[in-house]
Amino acid sequence: MGNRILIIGTYDTKDDELTYLAAVIRKQGGEVLTMDVSVLGDPKAATDFSKHDVVAAGGTSIAAIIAAEDENIAMQAMAQGAAALAAGLHRAGRFDGVLVLGGSMGTDLALDVCAALPLGVPKYVVSTISFSPMIPPARLAADIQMILWAGGLYGLNAVCKAALSQAAGAVLGAARAVEVPAVKKPLIGMTGFGKTVLRYMVALKPALEARGFEVAVFHATGMGGRAFESLAADGAFAAVMDFAPQEVANHMFGSAISAGEDRLTAAGRAGVPQMVSMGCYDLIDFVAWHPLPEAFKDTPAHAHNRLLTSVVQTPDQRRLVAREICRKLAGSTGPVVFFLPNRGGHEWDRPGAPLEDAAGLAAFCEEMRAACPEQVELVELDAHINDAAFSEAVLARFDDWVAAGIVKR
């Protein structure tokens, strides 16, 4: 039996394109399930799951959403039903990957469907707005794939067939090749950046692996934080070492490089043991090719590359960040320790380095001491986050947690 792909789209208006996708998948030896998310019209031939099945899964009916006379309300109802139906079908083992086709309306629905499916399920969206700034990072599933539906607004043609056939082959190939996450060892989720700025993972990863744990390090540049939070919410981690929570500041100050409002909350809500620190706490990342906001025009900055520029926070802004971190950690239901290395939070803020700001560092540390919630243990270290003393302190506390049964083997 070949891998089975769930194809989702509005069959009343995109029947030819959706049927073409199915034909390509079948030609390559795959199988197909079809789901219609139309509202007003009907497909030329019956689909495996009709629009009535979809809205029923969302708790309403086609008649009810038509009566609302609002296409936005209608498509949100279809999105809710499609996400619920797809999630249930996947739990039942009915398909191995999903392919959704759409313009802006269909893409809105596709994002909900993909977010409802676990990491490791191939998720492909063929969209006329792929890669558009209309799509907020918070809506993107951790492993979603998007292909631009070039020349595909209305009807089949040679241009759009190139995109559609690639998408069909890609999702089928992914379903055949994917190695779905299988936890054979307890998993530690860690956040960080490249070794030029944060280095603790170099020591911590092999040390934790030697203790029988697996370590996944997430690049905290928006989507990495989204993936980290998603897995934490699903209970994938035995513990987290969230040492680079900089996306919190990005979101606070309006950067597009955001992991969303929920950053630094999922592990706490799930009761996952948390070790947290201040990696790059003082920086705000902005898209390098966008003009900097007026408020940061005269701020010291580090041009990391042509995609990313980091600006330095003022002491008052660092106090705001410290309070926001503490506010988020206050909602934790499991054990939390915050390591405060009072000599700095990344390689660029060491004494003599380009972004050194002793007053700003002191302001952050002072605010963390004042605002730290009662249930959060604050461990101050006379060290820099990249010093060996930091990693040694983390491992010592981790060993204590393992011995006490707080972190399960």
LUMZAZA-632201 format. One record per residue (C-alpha): residue in one letter; residue number from 1; x, y, z. Coordinates in steps of 0.25 Angstrom, whole numbers, plus 5000, padded with zeros to 4 digits. Example, Ala and Ser with C-alpha at 12.3 -4.5 7.8 and 13.67 -1.06 7.14 Angstrom:
BEGIN
+------+-----+------+------+------+
! rest !  nr !   xx !   yy !   zz !
+------+-----+------+------+------+
!    A !   1 ! 5049 ! 4982 ! 5031 !
!    S !   2 ! 5055 ! 4996 ! 5029 !
+------+-----+------+------+------+
This chain:
BEGIN
+------+-----+------+------+------+
! rest !  nr !   xx !   yy !   zz !
+------+-----+------+------+------+
!    M !   1 ! 5000 ! 5000 ! 5000 !
!    G !   2 ! 5005 ! 5014 ! 4996 !
!    N !   3 ! 5006 ! 5026 ! 5006 !
!    R !   4 ! 4992 ! 5033 ! 5006 !
!    I !   5 ! 4991 ! 5048 ! 5005 !
!    L !   6 ! 4980 ! 5056 ! 5009 !
!    I !   7 ! 4976 ! 5067 ! 4999 !
!    I !   8 ! 4968 ! 5079 ! 5004 !
!    G !   9 ! 4962 ! 5090 ! 4996 !
!    T !  10 ! 4950 ! 5097 ! 4990 !
!    Y !  11 ! 4945 ! 5087 ! 4980 !
!    D !  12 ! 4934 ! 5096 ! 4975 !
!    T !  13 ! 4944 ! 5106 ! 4969 !
!    K !  14 ! 4957 ! 5098 ! 4969 !
!    D !  15 ! 4953 ! 5084 ! 4965 !
!    D !  16 ! 4962 ! 5083 ! 4952 !
!    E !  17 ! 4974 ! 5087 ! 4960 !
!    L !  18 ! 4971 ! 5078 ! 4972 !
!    T !  19 ! 4968 ! 5066 ! 4963 !
!    Y !  20 ! 4981 ! 5069 ! 4956 !
!    L !  21 ! 4989 ! 5068 ! 4969 !
!    A !  22 ! 4982 ! 5055 ! 4972 !
!    A !  23 ! 4986 ! 5049 ! 4959 !
!    V !  24 ! 5000 ! 5053 ! 4960 !
!    I !  25 ! 5001 ! 5046 ! 4974 !
!    R !  26 ! 4994 ! 5034 ! 4969 !
!    K !  27 ! 5003 ! 5033 ! 4957 !
!    Q !  28 ! 5015 ! 5033 ! 4967 !
!    G !  29 ! 5009 ! 5021 ! 4974 !
!    G !  30 ! 5002 ! 5029 ! 4985 !
!    E !  31 ! 4988 ! 5028 ! 4990 !
!    V !  32 ! 4979 ! 5040 ! 4992 !
!    L !  33 ! 4967 ! 5044 ! 5002 !
!    T !  34 ! 4960 ! 5057 ! 4998 !
!    M !  35 ! 4953 ! 5067 ! 5006 !
!    D !  36 ! 4944 ! 5078 ! 5001 !
!    V !  37 ! 4944 ! 5092 ! 5008 !
!    S !  38 ! 4935 ! 5099 ! 4999 !
!    V !  39 ! 4923 ! 5107 ! 5004 !
!    L !  40 ! 4913 ! 5111 ! 4993 !
!    G !  41 ! 4916 ! 5101 ! 4982 !
!    D !  42 ! 4918 ! 5086 ! 4980 !
!    P !  43 ! 4929 ! 5078 ! 4974 !
!    K !  44 ! 4928 ! 5071 ! 4960 !
!    A !  45 ! 4929 ! 5057 ! 4967 !
!    A !  46 ! 4928 ! 5053 ! 4982 !
!    T !  47 ! 4940 ! 5055 ! 4991 !
!    D !  48 ! 4943 ! 5046 ! 5002 !
!    F !  49 ! 4939 ! 5056 ! 5012 !
!    S !  50 ! 4929 ! 5066 ! 5008 !
!    K !  51 ! 4927 ! 5081 ! 5012 !
!    H !  52 ! 4916 ! 5076 ! 5021 !
!    D !  53 ! 4925 ! 5066 ! 5028 !
!    V !  54 ! 4935 ! 5078 ! 5030 !
!    V !  55 ! 4925 ! 5087 ! 5037 !
!    A !  56 ! 4919 ! 5076 ! 5045 !
!    A !  57 ! 4933 ! 5074 ! 5051 !
!    G !  58 ! 4933 ! 5088 ! 5055 !
!    G !  59 ! 4919 ! 5088 ! 5061 !
!    T !  60 ! 4911 ! 5095 ! 5051 !
!    S !  61 ! 4905 ! 5094 ! 5038 !
!    I !  62 ! 4906 ! 5099 ! 5023 !
!    A !  63 ! 4892 ! 5106 ! 5025 !
!    A !  64 ! 4896 ! 5113 ! 5037 !
!    I !  65 ! 4909 ! 5119 ! 5032 !
!    I !  66 ! 4902 ! 5123 ! 5019 !
!    A !  67 ! 4892 ! 5130 ! 5027 !
!    A !  68 ! 4902 ! 5138 ! 5034 !
!    E !  69 ! 4905 ! 5145 ! 5020 !
!    D !  70 ! 4920 ! 5147 ! 5023 !
!    E !  71 ! 4931 ! 5140 ! 5016 !
!    N !  72 ! 4941 ! 5142 ! 5027 !
!    I !  73 ! 4931 ! 5136 ! 5037 !
!    A !  74 ! 4928 ! 5124 ! 5027 !
!    M !  75 ! 4943 ! 5121 ! 5024 !
!    Q !  76 ! 4947 ! 5121 ! 5039 !
!    A !  77 ! 4936 ! 5111 ! 5042 !
!    M !  78 ! 4941 ! 5103 ! 5031 !
!    A !  79 ! 4955 ! 5104 ! 5036 !
!    Q !  80 ! 4951 ! 5100 ! 5050 !
!    G !  81 ! 4944 ! 5088 ! 5044 !
!    A !  82 ! 4955 ! 5084 ! 5035 !
!    A !  83 ! 4965 ! 5085 ! 5046 !
!    A !  84 ! 4957 ! 5076 ! 5055 !
!    L !  85 ! 4954 ! 5066 ! 5044 !
!    A !  86 ! 4968 ! 5065 ! 5039 !
!    A !  87 ! 4973 ! 5063 ! 5054 !
!    G !  88 ! 4964 ! 5052 ! 5056 !
!    L !  89 ! 4967 ! 5045 ! 5043 !
!    H !  90 ! 4982 ! 5046 ! 5046 !
!    R !  91 ! 4980 ! 5040 ! 5060 !
!    A !  92 ! 4972 ! 5029 ! 5053 !
!    G !  93 ! 4984 ! 5026 ! 5044 !
!    R !  94 ! 4976 ! 5030 ! 5031 !
!    F !  95 ! 4987 ! 5038 ! 5024 !
!    D !  96 ! 5002 ! 5041 ! 5024 !
!    G !  97 ! 5003 ! 5055 ! 5019 !
!    V !  98 ! 4994 ! 5067 ! 5016 !
!    L !  99 ! 4993 ! 5076 ! 5004 !
!    V ! 100 ! 4985 ! 5088 ! 5004 !
!    L ! 101 ! 4982 ! 5097 ! 4992 !
!    G ! 102 ! 4977 ! 5112 ! 4993 !
!    G ! 103 ! 4978 ! 5126 ! 4991 !
!    S ! 104 ! 4977 ! 5136 ! 5003 !
!    M ! 105 ! 4964 ! 5129 ! 5008 !
!    G ! 106 ! 4969 ! 5115 ! 5006 !
!    T ! 107 ! 4983 ! 5118 ! 5012 !
!    D ! 108 ! 4976 ! 5124 ! 5025 !
!    L ! 109 ! 4969 ! 5110 ! 5026 !
!    A ! 110 ! 4981 ! 5103 ! 5023 !
!    L ! 111 ! 4989 ! 5109 ! 5034 !
!    D ! 112 ! 4979 ! 5104 ! 5044 !
!    V ! 113 ! 4979 ! 5090 ! 5038 !
!    C ! 114 ! 4994 ! 5089 ! 5039 !
!    A ! 115 ! 4995 ! 5095 ! 5053 !
!    A ! 116 ! 4985 ! 5084 ! 5057 !
!    L ! 117 ! 4995 ! 5073 ! 5053 !
!    P ! 118 ! 5007 ! 5068 ! 5061 !
!    L ! 119 ! 5021 ! 5070 ! 5057 !
!    G ! 120 ! 5026 ! 5060 ! 5047 !
!    V ! 121 ! 5013 ! 5059 ! 5039 !
!    P ! 122 ! 5017 ! 5065 ! 5025 !
!    K ! 123 ! 5009 ! 5078 ! 5023 !
!    Y ! 124 ! 5010 ! 5085 ! 5009 !
!    V ! 125 ! 5002 ! 5097 ! 5005 !
!    V ! 126 ! 5001 ! 5102 ! 4991 !
!    S ! 127 ! 4997 ! 5116 ! 4992 !
!    T ! 128 ! 4996 ! 5129 ! 4984 !
!    I ! 129 ! 5002 ! 5136 ! 4996 !
!    S ! 130 ! 5013 ! 5127 ! 5000 !
!    F ! 131 ! 5024 ! 5135 ! 5007 !
!    S ! 132 ! 5015 ! 5147 ! 5009 !
!    P ! 133 ! 5017 ! 5157 ! 5021 !
!    M ! 134 ! 5001 ! 5155 ! 5022 !
!    I ! 135 ! 5004 ! 5141 ! 5029 !
!    P ! 136 ! 5008 ! 5144 ! 5043 !
!    P ! 137 ! 5019 ! 5134 ! 5049 !
!    A ! 138 ! 5009 ! 5131 ! 5060 !
!    R ! 139 ! 5000 ! 5124 ! 5050 !
!    L ! 140 ! 5011 ! 5115 ! 5045 !
!    A ! 141 ! 5012 ! 5100 ! 5049 !
!    A ! 142 ! 5027 ! 5097 ! 5053 !
!    D ! 143 ! 5029 ! 5088 ! 5040 !
!    I ! 144 ! 5020 ! 5094 ! 5030 !
!    Q ! 145 ! 5025 ! 5095 ! 5016 !
!    M ! 146 ! 5019 ! 5105 ! 5006 !
!    I ! 147 ! 5020 ! 5106 ! 4991 !
!    L ! 148 ! 5016 ! 5118 ! 4983 !
!    W ! 149 ! 5004 ! 5115 ! 4974 !
!    A ! 150 ! 5010 ! 5123 ! 4962 !
!    G ! 151 ! 5000 ! 5126 ! 4951 !
!    G ! 152 ! 4989 ! 5119 ! 4958 !
!    L ! 153 ! 4978 ! 5128 ! 4962 !
!    Y ! 154 ! 4969 ! 5122 ! 4952 !
!    G ! 155 ! 4970 ! 5110 ! 4944 !
!    L ! 156 ! 4981 ! 5100 ! 4940 !
!    N ! 157 ! 4992 ! 5104 ! 4931 !
!    A ! 158 ! 5007 ! 5101 ! 4929 !
!    V ! 159 ! 5012 ! 5110 ! 4939 !
!    C ! 160 ! 5003 ! 5106 ! 4951 !
!    K ! 161 ! 5005 ! 5091 ! 4947 !
!    A ! 162 ! 5020 ! 5092 ! 4950 !
!    A ! 163 ! 5017 ! 5097 ! 4964 !
!    L ! 164 ! 5005 ! 5087 ! 4966 !
!    S ! 165 ! 5013 ! 5075 ! 4962 !
!    Q ! 166 ! 5025 ! 5079 ! 4970 !
!    A ! 167 ! 5016 ! 5080 ! 4982 !
!    A ! 168 ! 5009 ! 5067 ! 4980 !
!    G ! 169 ! 5023 ! 5060 ! 4978 !
!    A ! 170 ! 5029 ! 5067 ! 4990 !
!    V ! 171 ! 5018 ! 5063 ! 5000 !
!    L ! 172 ! 5018 ! 5049 ! 4995 !
!    G ! 173 ! 5033 ! 5048 ! 4996 !
!    A ! 174 ! 5033 ! 5054 ! 5010 !
!    A ! 175 ! 5022 ! 5044 ! 5015 !
!    R ! 176 ! 5031 ! 5033 ! 5010 !
!    A ! 177 ! 5044 ! 5038 ! 5015 !
!    V ! 178 ! 5040 ! 5045 ! 5028 !
!    E ! 179 ! 5045 ! 5039 ! 5041 !
!    V ! 180 ! 5034 ! 5043 ! 5051 !
!    P ! 181 ! 5039 ! 5047 ! 5065 !
!    A ! 182 ! 5040 ! 5035 ! 5073 !
!    V ! 183 ! 5045 ! 5038 ! 5087 !
!    K ! 184 ! 5055 ! 5026 ! 5091 !
!    K ! 185 ! 5062 ! 5035 ! 5102 !
!    P ! 186 ! 5056 ! 5046 ! 5110 !
!    L ! 187 ! 5057 ! 5059 ! 5102 !
!    I ! 188 ! 5063 ! 5072 ! 5107 !
!    G ! 189 ! 5058 ! 5085 ! 5099 !
!    M ! 190 ! 5069 ! 5096 ! 5099 !
!    T ! 191 ! 5068 ! 5110 ! 5092 !
!    G ! 192 ! 5081 ! 5117 ! 5087 !
!    F ! 193 ! 5088 ! 5124 ! 5076 !
!    G ! 194 ! 5100 ! 5121 ! 5068 !
!    K ! 195 ! 5113 ! 5118 ! 5075 !
!    T ! 196 ! 5119 ! 5132 ! 5071 !
!    V ! 197 ! 5109 ! 5138 ! 5082 !
!    L ! 198 ! 5105 ! 5127 ! 5091 !
!    R ! 199 ! 5113 ! 5115 ! 5094 !
!    Y ! 200 ! 5107 ! 5107 ! 5106 !
!    M ! 201 ! 5101 ! 5097 ! 5097 !
!    V ! 202 ! 5115 ! 5092 ! 5093 !
!    A ! 203 ! 5118 ! 5087 ! 5107 !
!    L ! 204 ! 5103 ! 5084 ! 5111 !
!    K ! 205 ! 5099 ! 5075 ! 5100 !
!    P ! 206 ! 5110 ! 5064 ! 5101 !
!    A ! 207 ! 5109 ! 5065 ! 5116 !
!    L ! 208 ! 5094 ! 5063 ! 5116 !
!    E ! 209 ! 5095 ! 5052 ! 5105 !
!    A ! 210 ! 5105 ! 5045 ! 5114 !
!    R ! 211 ! 5094 ! 5045 ! 5125 !
!    G ! 212 ! 5085 ! 5037 ! 5116 !
!    F ! 213 ! 5077 ! 5049 ! 5110 !
!    E ! 214 ! 5074 ! 5054 ! 5096 !
!    V ! 215 ! 5076 ! 5069 ! 5094 !
!    A ! 216 ! 5069 ! 5077 ! 5083 !
!    V ! 217 ! 5074 ! 5092 ! 5082 !
!    F ! 218 ! 5065 ! 5102 ! 5076 !
!    H ! 219 ! 5070 ! 5114 ! 5068 !
!    A ! 220 ! 5062 ! 5125 ! 5075 !
!    T ! 221 ! 5059 ! 5134 ! 5063 !
!    G ! 222 ! 5044 ! 5134 ! 5063 !
!    M ! 223 ! 5040 ! 5120 ! 5056 !
!    G ! 224 ! 5050 ! 5113 ! 5065 !
!    G ! 225 ! 5043 ! 5118 ! 5077 !
!    R ! 226 ! 5030 ! 5115 ! 5072 !
!    A ! 227 ! 5034 ! 5100 ! 5070 !
!    F ! 228 ! 5040 ! 5100 ! 5084 !
!    E ! 229 ! 5027 ! 5105 ! 5090 !
!    S ! 230 ! 5018 ! 5095 ! 5082 !
!    L ! 231 ! 5026 ! 5083 ! 5086 !
!    A ! 232 ! 5027 ! 5088 ! 5101 !
!    A ! 233 ! 5011 ! 5089 ! 5100 !
!    D ! 234 ! 5010 ! 5075 ! 5095 !
!    G ! 235 ! 5019 ! 5070 ! 5107 !
!    A ! 236 ! 5030 ! 5066 ! 5098 !
!    F ! 237 ! 5041 ! 5070 ! 5108 !
!    A ! 238 ! 5046 ! 5064 ! 5121 !
!    A ! 239 ! 5051 ! 5078 ! 5124 !
!    V ! 240 ! 5055 ! 5091 ! 5117 !
!    M ! 241 ! 5067 ! 5099 ! 5117 !
!    D ! 242 ! 5061 ! 5112 ! 5111 !
!    F ! 243 ! 5074 ! 5120 ! 5112 !
!    A ! 244 ! 5071 ! 5129 ! 5100 !
!    P ! 245 ! 5058 ! 5136 ! 5103 !
!    Q ! 246 ! 5061 ! 5148 ! 5094 !
!    E ! 247 ! 5048 ! 5146 ! 5085 !
!    V ! 248 ! 5041 ! 5151 ! 5097 !
!    A ! 249 ! 5047 ! 5165 ! 5095 !
!    N ! 250 ! 5045 ! 5164 ! 5080 !
!    H ! 251 ! 5030 ! 5162 ! 5082 !
!    M ! 252 ! 5030 ! 5173 ! 5092 !
!    F ! 253 ! 5036 ! 5184 ! 5083 !
!    G ! 254 ! 5029 ! 5180 ! 5071 !
!    S ! 255 ! 5039 ! 5172 ! 5063 !
!    A ! 256 ! 5034 ! 5163 ! 5052 !
!    I ! 257 ! 5044 ! 5153 ! 5057 !
!    S ! 258 ! 5034 ! 5148 ! 5068 !
!    A ! 259 ! 5030 ! 5135 ! 5073 !
!    G ! 260 ! 5017 ! 5141 ! 5078 !
!    E ! 261 ! 5011 ! 5145 ! 5091 !
!    D ! 262 ! 5012 ! 5131 ! 5097 !
!    R ! 263 ! 5027 ! 5130 ! 5097 !
!    L ! 264 ! 5032 ! 5126 ! 5110 !
!    T ! 265 ! 5019 ! 5120 ! 5115 !
!    A ! 266 ! 5016 ! 5106 ! 5109 !
!    A ! 267 ! 5026 ! 5099 ! 5118 !
!    G ! 268 ! 5021 ! 5106 ! 5130 !
!    R ! 269 ! 5006 ! 5103 ! 5127 !
!    A ! 270 ! 5010 ! 5088 ! 5124 !
!    G ! 271 ! 5017 ! 5087 ! 5137 !
!    V ! 272 ! 5030 ! 5084 ! 5130 !
!    P ! 273 ! 5043 ! 5086 ! 5139 !
!    Q ! 274 ! 5049 ! 5099 ! 5134 !
!    M ! 275 ! 5063 ! 5105 ! 5135 !
!    V ! 276 ! 5063 ! 5119 ! 5129 !
!    S ! 277 ! 5074 ! 5129 ! 5127 !
!    M ! 278 ! 5077 ! 5142 ! 5120 !
!    G ! 279 ! 5084 ! 5139 ! 5106 !
!    C ! 280 ! 5083 ! 5151 ! 5098 !
!    Y ! 281 ! 5073 ! 5158 ! 5107 !
!    D ! 282 ! 5078 ! 5172 ! 5103 !
!    L ! 283 ! 5076 ! 5171 ! 5088 !
!    I ! 284 ! 5064 ! 5173 ! 5079 !
!    D ! 285 ! 5065 ! 5166 ! 5066 !
!    F ! 286 ! 5059 ! 5173 ! 5054 !
!    V ! 287 ! 5058 ! 5169 ! 5039 !
!    A ! 288 ! 5071 ! 5175 ! 5034 !
!    W ! 289 ! 5065 ! 5180 ! 5020 !
!    H ! 290 ! 5054 ! 5187 ! 5027 !
!    P ! 291 ! 5056 ! 5201 ! 5032 !
!    L ! 292 ! 5058 ! 5201 ! 5047 !
!    P ! 293 ! 5047 ! 5207 ! 5055 !
!    E ! 294 ! 5049 ! 5222 ! 5058 !
!    A ! 295 ! 5051 ! 5219 ! 5073 !
!    F ! 296 ! 5063 ! 5211 ! 5070 !
!    K ! 297 ! 5069 ! 5220 ! 5059 !
!    D ! 298 ! 5081 ! 5224 ! 5068 !
!    T ! 299 ! 5082 ! 5212 ! 5076 !
!    P ! 300 ! 5095 ! 5203 ! 5076 !
!    A ! 301 ! 5093 ! 5191 ! 5067 !
!    H ! 302 ! 5100 ! 5179 ! 5062 !
!    A ! 303 ! 5098 ! 5175 ! 5047 !
!    H ! 304 ! 5098 ! 5160 ! 5048 !
!    N ! 305 ! 5096 ! 5158 ! 5033 !
!    R ! 306 ! 5087 ! 5164 ! 5022 !
!    L ! 307 ! 5075 ! 5157 ! 5028 !
!    L ! 308 ! 5076 ! 5161 ! 5043 !
!    T ! 309 ! 5080 ! 5173 ! 5051 !
!    S ! 310 ! 5081 ! 5174 ! 5066 !
!    V ! 311 ! 5079 ! 5187 ! 5073 !
!    V ! 312 ! 5083 ! 5189 ! 5088 !
!    Q ! 313 ! 5072 ! 5192 ! 5098 !
!    T ! 314 ! 5073 ! 5204 ! 5108 !
!    P ! 315 ! 5074 ! 5201 ! 5123 !
!    D ! 316 ! 5060 ! 5205 ! 5124 !
!    Q ! 317 ! 5056 ! 5195 ! 5113 !
!    R ! 318 ! 5064 ! 5184 ! 5120 !
!    R ! 319 ! 5056 ! 5186 ! 5133 !
!    L ! 320 ! 5043 ! 5184 ! 5125 !
!    V ! 321 ! 5048 ! 5172 ! 5119 !
!    A ! 322 ! 5052 ! 5166 ! 5132 !
!    R ! 323 ! 5038 ! 5169 ! 5138 !
!    E ! 324 ! 5032 ! 5162 ! 5125 !
!    I ! 325 ! 5040 ! 5150 ! 5127 !
!    C ! 326 ! 5036 ! 5149 ! 5142 !
!    R ! 327 ! 5022 ! 5151 ! 5138 !
!    K ! 328 ! 5022 ! 5140 ! 5129 !
!    L ! 329 ! 5029 ! 5130 ! 5138 !
!    A ! 330 ! 5019 ! 5134 ! 5149 !
!    G ! 331 ! 5009 ! 5125 ! 5142 !
!    S ! 332 ! 5018 ! 5113 ! 5143 !
!    T ! 333 ! 5012 ! 5101 ! 5150 !
!    G ! 334 ! 5025 ! 5093 ! 5150 !
!    P ! 335 ! 5038 ! 5095 ! 5156 !
!    V ! 336 ! 5046 ! 5107 ! 5151 !
!    V ! 337 ! 5060 ! 5112 ! 5153 !
!    F ! 338 ! 5066 ! 5125 ! 5147 !
!    F ! 339 ! 5081 ! 5126 ! 5145 !
!    L ! 340 ! 5085 ! 5140 ! 5146 !
!    P ! 341 ! 5100 ! 5141 ! 5141 !
!    N ! 342 ! 5103 ! 5155 ! 5145 !
!    R ! 343 ! 5115 ! 5157 ! 5136 !
!    G ! 344 ! 5107 ! 5157 ! 5123 !
!    G ! 345 ! 5097 ! 5149 ! 5114 !
!    H ! 346 ! 5105 ! 5148 ! 5101 !
!    E ! 347 ! 5119 ! 5149 ! 5094 !
!    W ! 348 ! 5116 ! 5163 ! 5089 !
!    D ! 349 ! 5114 ! 5169 ! 5103 !
!    R ! 350 ! 5127 ! 5164 ! 5110 !
!    P ! 351 ! 5136 ! 5176 ! 5115 !
!    G ! 352 ! 5142 ! 5182 ! 5104 !
!    A ! 353 ! 5133 ! 5176 ! 5094 !
!    P ! 354 ! 5125 ! 5185 ! 5084 !
!    L ! 355 ! 5112 ! 5184 ! 5091 !
!    E ! 356 ! 5117 ! 5185 ! 5105 !
!    D ! 357 ! 5107 ! 5193 ! 5114 !
!    A ! 358 ! 5110 ! 5191 ! 5129 !
!    A ! 359 ! 5099 ! 5200 ! 5133 !
!    G ! 360 ! 5089 ! 5193 ! 5125 !
!    L ! 361 ! 5094 ! 5179 ! 5130 !
!    A ! 362 ! 5093 ! 5184 ! 5145 !
!    A ! 363 ! 5079 ! 5190 ! 5142 !
!    F ! 364 ! 5074 ! 5176 ! 5137 !
!    C ! 365 ! 5080 ! 5168 ! 5148 !
!    E ! 366 ! 5074 ! 5178 ! 5159 !
!    E ! 367 ! 5060 ! 5177 ! 5153 !
!    M ! 368 ! 5061 ! 5162 ! 5152 !
!    R ! 369 ! 5064 ! 5161 ! 5167 !
!    A ! 370 ! 5053 ! 5171 ! 5170 !
!    A ! 371 ! 5042 ! 5164 ! 5161 !
!    C ! 372 ! 5045 ! 5150 ! 5162 !
!    P ! 373 ! 5033 ! 5142 ! 5166 !
!    E ! 374 ! 5033 ! 5134 ! 5179 !
!    Q ! 375 ! 5032 ! 5121 ! 5172 !
!    V ! 376 ! 5044 ! 5123 ! 5163 !
!    E ! 377 ! 5057 ! 5120 ! 5169 !
!    L ! 378 ! 5067 ! 5131 ! 5165 !
!    V ! 379 ! 5081 ! 5126 ! 5165 !
!    E ! 380 ! 5091 ! 5138 ! 5163 !
!    L ! 381 ! 5105 ! 5134 ! 5157 !
!    D ! 382 ! 5117 ! 5142 ! 5157 !
!    A ! 383 ! 5120 ! 5138 ! 5143 !
!    H ! 384 ! 5117 ! 5141 ! 5128 !
!    I ! 385 ! 5107 ! 5132 ! 5121 !
!    N ! 386 ! 5118 ! 5127 ! 5112 !
!    D ! 387 ! 5127 ! 5123 ! 5124 !
!    A ! 388 ! 5129 ! 5109 ! 5128 !
!    A ! 389 ! 5124 ! 5113 ! 5142 !
!    F ! 390 ! 5110 ! 5115 ! 5136 !
!    S ! 391 ! 5109 ! 5101 ! 5129 !
!    E ! 392 ! 5115 ! 5095 ! 5142 !
!    A ! 393 ! 5104 ! 5101 ! 5150 !
!    V ! 394 ! 5093 ! 5097 ! 5141 !
!    L ! 395 ! 5098 ! 5082 ! 5141 !
!    A ! 396 ! 5099 ! 5082 ! 5156 !
!    R ! 397 ! 5085 ! 5087 ! 5158 !
!    F ! 398 ! 5080 ! 5077 ! 5147 !
!    D ! 399 ! 5087 ! 5065 ! 5154 !
!    D ! 400 ! 5080 ! 5070 ! 5167 !
!    W ! 401 ! 5066 ! 5070 ! 5159 !
!    V ! 402 ! 5069 ! 5056 ! 5153 !
!    A ! 403 ! 5073 ! 5050 ! 5167 !
!    A ! 404 ! 5060 ! 5056 ! 5173 !
!    G ! 405 ! 5051 ! 5051 ! 5162 !
!    I ! 406 ! 5047 ! 5065 ! 5157 !
!    V ! 407 ! 5053 ! 5061 ! 5143 !
!    K ! 408 ! 5049 ! 5047 ! 5139 !
!    R ! 409 ! 5059 ! 5038 ! 5133 !
+------+-----+------+------+------+
